[in-house]
Amino acid sequence: MKKFLFNLTVFTVLIGFAINASSKELIREFKGSGSKATAEFEVKAPWVVDWRVYGDYPGQMAVNVELVSAPLGEYMGKIVTTKYVDNGVRLFNEGGRYRFQVNATLADWTLRVEQLTREEAETYQPKQPRLE
């Protein structure tokens, strides 16, 4: 009986750690190459966009990603502008309905919209800009 209670306690503690380990939730993921407007997505604050740019022509490729409101298309901010293979995360403290406007040449890209908890948002550290 003691062994059963011990195992049950250990199991309960491990489940608790697993639940608290990360509550980041994937809302949408967009992948592509070239220029396009993504589909609309709705997200609550706080949230991040985890972006990745890759390609075979560093320095010759170009990627510009902007966040725009949906459905009106009002400019809300720049996510990234680069000519190199790169990645990063941008935090937003305002929820809403949005889409991305992507302009890309000779590059592939991935954009992941992830919902965060307040605690996760407080630990966010912005990436230092790349010297080009």
DADA-V146448 format. One record per helix or strand. SS is the DSSP state (H for helix, E for strand). FROM is the first residue (numbers start at 1). TO is the last residue. If there is no record, write none. Layout:
ss: {SS:SS}
from: {FROM:FROM}
to: {TO:TO}
This chain:
ss: {H:E:E:E:E:E:E:E:E:E:H}
from: {2:25:36:41:47:62:75:86:96:108:118}
to: {21:33:37:43:54:69:82:92:105:115:122}
